[in-house]
Each structure stands twice: as C-alpha cells, then as structure tokens.
Amino acid sequence: MLVLASLGSWLPFAIVGLIIIFFSVLFTLRYQQKRHRDYLVTFICSVSLIIALLAASLLPTDVIFVSFMKYPNGTFKEWTVNQTTRDHIQKYVEVGYYVLYGLVIVLAFLVNPFLFFYYEEKQEAQIQEEQRLATRIRSAILWTLGFLAFLIVLIILGIFIPQLATLPSDNSTTEWDRVKYLIDHFDSSKVEDSISFAIFTISIIGFFLLTVYTGYGSIACPLSLIRGKRSARLQQASIEEQRLELQNQIRALKARYPRHVPMPAREKRKLNELEQQDAALCRNEESIIVVRESLLFKCRYIYRPVQIIIGLLLFAIAALIFISLLLSNINKCLHFVSFKEIFAQGNQTLPNPIDRVLTWTGQYYPISYIFLTGLLAYIIFTSLYGLQQLGIWYFWVRMYRFSRRRTKPQAILMLCSLLMFIVVAINVFVYLLIPQYAIYGDQHYTSINANGTVIVQPCTQFVRTDDCQMTVMGRIVLRFFYKVWFFGAIYFCLSWLYLIIFLGSFVLKFCSTRESNIQEYTVERLLEGDDDDDDDEPLIQ
C-alpha cells in the first residue's frame, strides 16, 4: 500500500516536472532575441524557472501524501498508524523542498546577478574584445559580491533571530498553545532556520511582486479575452489618417524653407520629431497590415466564441480566488488577537469556497491534484501576463519591456528572476488563500462531543499531531511564522494590498479601451533601437 501511495503521489509530480522543463525552455527561447540569442542565458534562465516551478509543484504532491494517510472516517490507514513511519515518508518531500530552495538561493543571489551585470556592462567599441570581456567579468563579480554579502547577512540573521521567539505573555489562547505544541513537535535545526530565513526574505520580495503583477494579471487577462481586441480595420484607418496629417505638416514645413533658405534650429527639431512620429506610425501600419492578412485573423469568427468562454472561465477562477482570500482575511480580522498570532488563525467562522471545493474533490483522486495544480498554473500564467503588460519600472522610468523574440539578455534574466521570486512566494500565497487545505488536505479526525457521540470533523491547525498529519510546507510556514512573527504580519498586510490592486485593476481594465492588435511602436522605442532585431517581423500580439 505504501508503494501505491508513493506511486500515486510521485508519478503526477514526474509528469508535471516534464511539462515544467518543456515550458521553461520554450518560454526562454520564445522571449529571447532571435538573431542575437545567447545560449548561456537560455540555459540559466531555463534552469531558474525549472527549479522555482518544481518547488511550487511540490505542494500538490505534499498535500496528496498526507491526504492518502487517512480514511474518510478519520482513522489512519494501516501503513501510517505509526508516527515515525509518517515522518519518514514526509522526509523525502522535506529534503526536496530544502534542496530546491537552496538552489533558488544560489541562483537568486549569485548566478543570476553575475550574468545580469555581465550583460548590463557596456564598453566602448574601440576597446579590444579581450579587454572588454575581462572588464565585464570583473565588474559583474564586484556587483555579485554585494549580493553575496547580503546573503551572508541573511544566513547569520537566520541563525539567531528564530531562536528569540517567545510566546506572548498576555492574550494567550488555547489555540496558540496547540500551535506551540505543533512547533515544538517539529523543531528545526539552525541550518533549516537559516535557509528558511533566506527563502522567506526572497518570498517577501516575490509576494510584493505577486500583489502587483498577479493582482493585475489575474483580472486583466480574463477581461482581455472577454472584451477582445480593437477592430483592425478601424485601427488601420486611424493610423493612415494620422500619417496623412503628419505628412502634410512635414511637406508644409519643408515648403517654407527651400534648399537655399536655412532652416532655424527650432524648426529642424520640429521636423525631426514629425519624421520620427511618421516612422513609428509607418511600422505600426506595416504591423496591422500583416495582422489583417494573417490566417489567424481571417479565422477570428471561429475562435472568438472559444476565446470568450475561456475568458469567462478564467474570470470565474479569478473571482473565486478574490472571494476566498477576502473571506480568509476577514476571518483573521474577526478572530484577531495580535499580529504575533495572525498566521495561526485559520478558517473558524466564514466558509472558504476554494477550501471547500478542494476538500470535497479530495475523495476523487486525482481531481483534487489537478484542481490544485491548475490553481498554481493559473497564478503563474497571470503573473507572466502582468509582467508582459506592465514591464519593469523604476518609479516613472520604464527599465525593461518584454516582447516575444525581442527581449535583451539582461531583460530576460530580470524577467526570469522576478518570476522565480513570484513562484517562491506562491506557496505562502496558497497558505493564506486556503490555510486548512494547504496544511491538512482533506484529512478528517474523530472527536467525542458532550453527548458522548463520536463525530468526524475536518482537520484544522488547532488539533494535536496525533489526530492529523501536517504537510511539510504547512509545517515549515507555521514553524517559521511562529519564530519570526513579523514575516506573517507582513504577508497578511500584503494580501490586503493584493485585493486592493485586484479591484483597482478591474475598474481600470473595464473602463479603458480594448487592447490593440499589435504592440505599438513609439518614438521612444525606435530611439532605443528595439527594432534592430527581426526587422522583417512586426510586433504582433
């Protein structure tokens, strides 16, 4: 039976792992510059995505393992009656988490920063190739040393700060004592605390990125599919009208200053601006013509209904996530004691729709696994959509934009690093979203009420470990948030920010005009030289 349970848990993980490898390589190749592709960047970005996505995909396997350990009537199965056996089974999952998270730390603090600054460093054209290469490597190493120093500080803090954890001296509750029992039962070493501290520090960065990009993408993507794009015919007519007006202004300006009449500097600047605007509109006109002549555009009446159905389905998932997270947060506020205990307050009063659905589908394996994996895939997909649509900004200055087959090496490294941070934060997001299912799956336990009747109840984080078996991720999250409580408070506050951005993005996207059929050129993009590559391929969305 143990072999069957292991096979039922690890086989889907292996299948998902193959899909992750295929997706990571394809994604990196799709977004990199086509003509100036760097295979080292392709390899590192692919590996970064694979490791981060594998770490996130361990959660469904983790939940399935503990769900397999009990019968629906609340009793443990014969092969999991012994607590030592259960801990031994979960040891492999725990090792998987720490190995993958350790690799994430190495990539996030050493490998990716080194490559990013190596490609960011620019030298003058007259410098010899060997000197330029040596200079780039030296400069990249110096910048990477700063990240290494920051990592060392995190490791040192991770050794000492978790050891300072104490129970609150006042407002103590029975639930808090039970959580303390769980933490004491699954005590951790200083090495585990150091890795956890570094990972959860990365996760805070990732969680903030998740609130922005996923909060926007999770609602903007479904609405874009439902609303569709602007009319390509009207868009082309508008571009032609704008070009005609610009060309008339250019001709009028040139007519005022024949060849033998010098043109003032002010008029030269104006003429140059008009010509640049006309060049950008010319590229947009070429792109929209290619769109209208494409086979996909001609079949739009066939796939448009399917697009609307998919959009409505994704909108329902987005609304379900929003409602579940909102109810989970409201429940924490209703039972609020202090920020030191905020992480330990699960669903006690208000129902959680996703929690209920996952618990119900848990009895129909592998539907629950597919549902939870699909939820993680939806969060990752909408994060990618948000990153592509919003780009990376430094205050009001856009640092990088992401376009298919046109993203520069340092931009694709930044994209993969940000996505890696977001994926690391997904496990904490899922815990805040569905705290009960993320910790215990669909397990139940038996209890005796005041009348002496034996009743079967779903497992919660306020039961003893003898009654239910926690997931490895639930144990790591609860243990760390207990020892470093302010991390849990930060995540709780950021979850409210996610809800605010979700609502704001909904209003903004609903009131704005429909998306363009192309990624429109601007004068700034032409001056940046974004069209140096693939001149024969317009920026078609």
Secondary structure, DSSP 4 states (H G I P E B T S, - for coil): -HHHHHHHHHHHHHHHHHHHHHHHHHHHHHHB-STT--HHHHHHHHHHHHHHHHHHHHHHHHHHHHHHTB-TTSPBPGGG-SHHHHHHHHHHHHHHHHHHHHHHHHIIIIIHHHHHHHHH----TTS-HHHHHHHHHHHHHHHHHHHHHHHHHHHHHHHHGGGG----SSS--HHHHHHHHHHHHT---HHHHHHHHHHHHHHHHHHHHIIIIIHHHHHHHHHHHHH-B--HHHHHHHHHHHHHHHHHHHHHHHHHS-TTSPPPHHHHHHHHHHHHHHHHHHHHHHHHHHHHHSHHHHTHHHHHHHHHHHHHHHHHHHHHHHHHHHHHHHHHHHT---GGGGGG--SSSS--HHHHHHHHHTTSTTHHHHHHHHHHHHHHHHHHHHHHHH-EEETTEEEE---TTTB-HHHHHHHHHHHHHHHHHHHHHHHHHSHHHHHHTT-EEEEE-TTS-EEEEE--TTS-TTT----HHHHHHHHHHHHSHHHHHHHHHHHHHHHHHHHHHHHHHHHSPPBPSB----HHHHHHTTTSS-TTS--B-
